[in-house]
């Protein structure tokens, strides 16, 4: 987290307001945030609610959100705002690359390299605050697909999403398959809510991912060990998503039968 916040403070953009939203952490998050941030909030229960709280607390024209394991290059915000202004875009995506240690992290890095030239797979990360305060806020039923949901809503409204000429480092540490499966199961629980809002989007996302692999088959062939690991990891992730989606669908049915939000 410290590296993330330091990278925000090192931006070349002249007017940075840094808002940190913590979900009741019991580690050093509050202390580290207090050393760098203008505002520190404690919100929950999930990250969509956290992001919406951060948006409400912010004061700037634009909002750019990050996870705590991301590190920005020094010109990221300046480049993103310039891209939005030059292209008249409502949203700007910042492509990511995976960094970290270990075999499975290298497999993830190879996977992400296949997406860099696939604009449809990049979700917006810089959006006008006024848009987000209206109907553009993050969907509270989603934790994982909420970025894709925002992208799909923007595209459905005819709003453009541009791609900034920067790459964000996403430090995923040392990935393990159990960690990957747990995360995909957690994300998968939000898939029914996402699918209910965007008919056919889950299948379209999958087809676009496969197309990116085919386009980069030469790159994958040059690194067969990590390519094979990537295929195995993606297969296990599909299982995690499917099991999580079944749980999410069951939770939605139970909520609907009890009169709660579906």
C-alpha positions in Angstrom: 0.0 0.0 0.0 2.8 2.4 0.8 4.2 2.0 -2.7 0.8 2.8 -4.2 0.3 5.9 -2.2 3.8 7.2 -2.8 3.2 6.7 -6.6 0.1 8.9 -6.3 2.0 11.6 -4.4 4.8 11.5 -7.1 2.4 12.4 -10.0 3.3 15.1 -12.4 -0.3 16.3 -12.5 -0.4 19.5 -10.4 -3.7 19.0 -8.5 -3.9 15.7 -6.7 -6.4 14.9 -3.9 -5.7 11.6 -2.3 -8.6 9.8 -0.6 -8.1 6.4 1.0 -11.0 4.2 1.9 -10.2 1.4 4.3 -12.5 -1.5 5.1 -11.9 -1.8 8.8 -8.3 -3.1 8.5 -6.5 -4.3 11.6 -3.0 -3.9 10.2 -0.9 -0.9 9.5 -3.3 0.5 6.8 -4.6 3.4 8.9 -1.1 4.6 9.8 0.3 4.4 6.3 -2.8 6.1 4.9 -2.5 8.9 7.4 1.1 9.5 6.3 0.0 10.2 2.6 -3.7 10.9 2.3 -5.7 14.1 2.5 -8.7 12.1 3.7 -9.0 8.6 5.2 -12.4 7.0 5.5 -13.5 3.7 7.0 -16.3 2.2 4.9 -17.7 -1.2 3.9 -18.9 -3.9 3.6 -17.6 -4.4 0.0 -15.4 -2.4 -2.4 -18.3 -1.0 -4.5 -19.6 0.8 -1.4 -16.1 1.9 -0.5 -15.5 3.4 -3.9 -18.8 5.2 -3.9 -17.9 6.6 -0.5 -14.5 7.8 -1.8 -16.2 9.5 -4.8 -18.6 11.4 -2.5 -15.7 12.6 -0.4 -13.6 13.8 -3.3 -13.7 17.3 -4.6 -12.0 17.2 -8.0 -13.5 17.2 -11.5 -12.0 13.7 -12.2 -11.9 10.6 -10.1 -9.2 7.9 -10.6 -9.4 4.8 -8.4 -6.7 2.3 -7.5 -6.4 -0.9 -5.5 -3.7 -0.9 -2.9 -1.4 -3.2 -4.8 -1.2 -0.9 -7.9 1.7 1.5 -8.6 1.3 4.4 -11.1 4.0 5.7 -13.4 4.7 9.4 -12.6 2.8 10.8 -15.6 -0.3 8.5 -15.3 -2.8 11.0 -14.1 -1.6 13.7 -16.4 -1.7 11.4 -19.4 -5.1 10.1 -18.5 -6.7 13.5 -18.1 -5.0 14.7 -21.3 -6.3 11.6 -23.2 -9.9 12.3 -21.9 -9.7 16.0 -23.0 -8.1 15.3 -26.4 -10.5 12.4 -27.3 -13.6 13.8 -25.6 -13.9 10.6 -23.6 -16.1 10.1 -20.6 -13.9 7.3 -19.3 -10.2 6.5 -19.6 -8.7 3.1 -19.1 -5.1 2.6 -17.9 -3.7 -0.8 -19.1 -2.1 -3.0 -16.4 0.8 -5.4 -16.3 1.4 -7.9 -13.5 4.5 -7.9 -11.5 5.6 -10.1 -8.6 7.4 -13.3 -7.8 6.9 -17.0 -8.6 5.8 -19.2 -11.4 2.0 -18.5 -11.3 2.6 -14.8 -11.1 4.7 -15.1 -14.3 1.8 -17.0 -15.9 -0.6 -14.1 -14.9 1.9 -11.6 -16.4 2.0 -13.4 -19.7 -1.8 -13.5 -19.7 -2.1 -9.8 -19.1 0.3 -9.1 -22.0 -2.3 -10.6 -24.3 -4.8 -8.0 -23.3 -2.8 -4.8 -23.8 -4.0 -4.3 -27.4 -7.6 -5.4 -26.8 -9.5 -2.2 -26.0 -12.8 -3.9 -25.2 -11.2 -5.6 -22.1 -10.0 -2.4 -20.5 -12.3 -1.0 -17.9 -12.4 2.8 -17.2 -10.3 4.0 -14.3 -10.6 7.8 -14.7 -14.2 9.1 -14.9 -15.7 12.6 -14.2 -16.9 12.8 -10.6 -20.3 14.3 -11.6 -21.0 11.2 -13.8 -20.2 8.8 -10.9 -22.3 10.8 -8.5 -25.4 10.2 -10.7 -26.4 6.8 -12.1 -22.7 6.0 -12.8 -21.8 4.9 -9.4 -20.6 1.4 -8.6 -23.2 -1.4 -8.3 -23.5 -2.4 -4.7 -24.4 -6.0 -5.5 -21.1 -6.5 -7.4 -17.6 -7.1 -6.1 -15.3 -8.1 -8.9 -17.4 -7.3 -12.0 -18.2 -3.8 -10.9 -15.6 -2.3 -13.2 -16.9 -4.2 -16.2 -20.5 -3.2 -15.2 -19.5 0.4 -15.3 -17.9 0.0 -18.7 -20.9 -1.8 -20.1 -23.3 0.9 -18.8 -21.1 3.7 -20.3 -21.0 2.0 -23.7 -24.7 1.3 -23.6 -25.2 5.1 -23.1 -23.0 5.8 -26.1 -20.2 7.2 -24.0 -16.6 6.7 -25.2 -13.8 5.1 -23.3 -10.3 5.9 -24.3 -7.0 4.1 -23.6 -4.2 6.2 -21.9 -0.7 5.6 -23.2 0.6 4.4 -19.8 0.9 1.1 -18.0 0.1 0.6 -14.4 2.1 -2.0 -12.4 -0.2 -4.4 -10.5 1.9 -6.1 -7.9 0.2 -9.5 -7.3 3.0 -10.7 -5.1 3.5 -14.5 -5.2 0.3 -16.0 -6.5 -0.7 -19.5 -5.6 -3.5 -21.6 -7.2 -5.5 -21.8 -3.9 -5.4 -18.0 -3.7 -6.5 -17.6 -7.3 -9.4 -20.0 -6.8 -10.6 -18.3 -3.7 -10.6 -14.9 -5.4 -12.4 -16.2 -8.5 -15.0 -17.9 -6.4 -15.5 -14.6 -4.5 -15.8 -12.6 -7.8 -18.0 -15.3 -9.3 -20.7 -14.7 -6.6 -21.4 -11.4 -8.3 -21.7 -12.8 -11.8 -25.5 -13.4 -11.6 -26.0 -9.7 -10.7 -23.8 -8.7 -13.5 -25.5 -11.0 -16.0 -28.9 -9.7 -15.0 -27.8 -6.2 -16.0 -26.0 -7.1 -19.2 -27.5 -9.9 -21.2 -24.9 -11.8 -23.2 -22.0 -9.9 -21.7 -20.4 -12.8 -19.9 -20.2 -14.8 -23.1 -18.9 -11.8 -25.1 -16.2 -11.3 -22.5 -15.1 -14.9 -22.8 -15.0 -14.8 -26.6 -12.9 -11.6 -26.5 -10.4 -13.2 -24.1 -10.0 -16.2 -26.3 -9.6 -14.0 -29.3 -6.8 -12.1 -27.6 -5.0 -15.4 -26.9 -5.3 -16.4 -30.5 -3.9 -13.1 -31.7 -0.9 -13.6 -29.3 -0.4 -17.3 -30.0 3.1 -16.5 -31.2 4.0 -14.9 -27.9 2.5 -17.8 -26.0 4.5 -20.3 -28.2 7.7 -18.6 -27.3 7.1 -19.2 -23.6 5.5 -22.6 -23.5 6.0 -23.3 -19.8 4.3 -20.2 -18.6 1.7 -20.5 -21.4 0.8 -24.0 -20.2 0.6 -22.7 -16.7 -1.6 -19.9 -17.9 -4.0 -22.4 -19.6 -4.2 -24.5 -16.4 -4.7 -21.4 -14.2 -7.5 -20.0 -16.5 -9.2 -23.4 -16.5 -9.2 -23.5 -12.7 -10.4 -19.9 -12.6 -13.4 -20.9 -14.8 -14.3 -23.5 -12.2 -14.0 -20.9 -9.4 -16.2 -18.5 -11.3 -18.8 -21.2 -12.0 -19.0 -22.4 -8.4 -19.2 -18.8 -7.1 -21.9 -18.0 -9.7 -24.0 -20.9 -8.5 -23.6 -19.6 -4.9 -24.5 -16.1 -6.0 -27.6 -17.3 -7.9 -28.7 -19.2 -4.8 -28.2 -16.1 -2.6 -30.2 -14.0 -5.0 -33.1 -16.4 -5.0 -33.1 -16.6 -1.2 -33.0 -12.8 -0.9 -35.8 -12.5 -3.4 -38.0 -15.0 -1.5 -37.4 -13.2 1.7 -38.3 -9.8 0.3 -34.7 -8.5 0.2 -32.9 -7.0 -2.8 -32.3 -9.4 -5.7 
